Amino acid sequence: MISPMIFYLVITGFIGAFKAYSDAVALFGTNLNTAEMNTIVGYVYDMLYGDSGGYPSFASAAAIILFVIVLTITCINLLVSKKHVHYS
């Protein structure tokens, strides 16, 4: 019964890793572009509300790209773990 839990934690771990915006802001401040530490979530936030704001089309495109990346990783994890995850 531990294999479904590991499967769930791997998927949520990847999703959490891509959402690591607050950690970078806590370490480097709100201007992550000068520290060259911007993440894709930070890019979406900057395009919507930051100094270079006013480009919601870029923000939505980056959000869709983030969704595709997470979906791809999740599908690969589903295919790889199909043999290893047992629910009975």
Salt bridges, closest charged atoms under 4 A:
none
